[in-house]
């Protein structure tokens, strides 16, 4: 075993002249290789879309059921879901995305022990992060009142987040497990687990919301139960399936040794994802300041939940791109990594065309999914064209973010998101919403301007990536130890 490892190290550190010769001899991508890569991405992306969609549908279905209790319950639940995403779920998702670099490249380099240890380290680290986050959720109602939100809405939102606390800890385990399976291209276990969880969630949520008397907090409890069920199913598969034999290693004190490296990638990963996620959630909070806050909050929450649910499609493509890029860079195959990027861009163009066209055709009816109030439905119809535009922009966002995670330059993505959303998008949204008095429509237009700036900058950055240098640095980090997460553009 030691000889094999040493041989791998020697191969990864061969003189650069040899490496350049090897790369130069295969810089072009043949049509057959491109078609094969499209098929490989489709094989990964299709099930990952279903996995992402089934997980997002937990909140979507809960929102739909609560929405039929009335505007107060819909608006308070929208605020609660928004803040739980801002202060918890987005942070955990972002930090767990570090594994798309660490585990993805380790798996490509056949370093299976490191792969498993990275997963355990991430689970332990995220559980620690949940401890202070849960305190914020417990006092969420009082926090909302203190920042000027409507007291009645704040009280209901606070109750919702308290019942969601158990689901936070489940989510801290679930996200690393998802990356564990994703980076090995073991997609179908996640697909089956997510589908089973969703089928379980629907009747449980209905019973807790409408039959138990718990109303909106019943939806929160149902989400928590569903998250834990998903964790249990994936954990059992990881423990007993032969497909996980290479990467399922015994838990040891070694998990503490990797905490520093995990956080070096997890923090910029979280910042990259959270800056984008928070900007959208901020719209919900700003809408609560308008006259008739129940209407504005309800409509924007419907729009946000719609694109969040449909975002599962580009999210699946982004996950597939992250998996293929990180695996190929870890294996020292820059040409294949570049081919994956070109193939996934083609797929996202096709995907966004279909989704946006379908949503626009159904713009007059999809509002009834969330509410029976005609005022709400009419407002949603007016917002529909902007939501369609958001789907197109969001498609490229998801894919470009996946490429960034696969390469390991999350720091660069964080700076891009900071500039695009907080120096451009949100200021424009505030001007259009409050000064121009377009209200919710103005907020949405502003944030989409920020999103467009983001994908424009990321597209320029991706076009200048030196894939050979990326592969070299990935191999160096795996075999020689960590290198700065800021590296990546040459």
Buried (B, 14 or more C-beta within 10 A) or exposed (E): EEEEEEEBEEEBBEEEEEBEEBBEEEEEBEEEBBEBBBEBBBEBBBBBBBBBBBBBBBBBBBBBBBBEBBBBBBBBBBBBBBBBBBBBBBBBBBBBBBBBBBBBBBBBBBBBEBBBBBBBBBBBBBBEBBEEBBEBBEEBBEBBBEEEBBEEBBBBBBBBBBBBBBBBBBBBBBBBBBBBBBBBBBBEBBBBBBBBBBEBBBEBBBEBBBEEEBBBBBBBBBBBBBBBBBBBBBBEBBEEEEBBEBBBBEEEEBBEEBBEBBBBBBBBBBBBBBBBBBBBBBBBBBBBBBEEBBBBBBBBBBBBBBBBBBBBBBBBBBBBBBBBBBBBBBBBBBBBBBBBBEBBBEBBEEBBEEBBEEBBEEBEEBBEBBBEBEEBBEBBBEBBEBBBBBBBBBBBBBBBBBBBBBBBBBBBBBBBBBBBBBEBBBBBBBEBBBEEEBBBBBBBBBBBBBBBBBBEBBEEBBEEBEBBBBBBBBBBBBBEEBBEBBBBBE
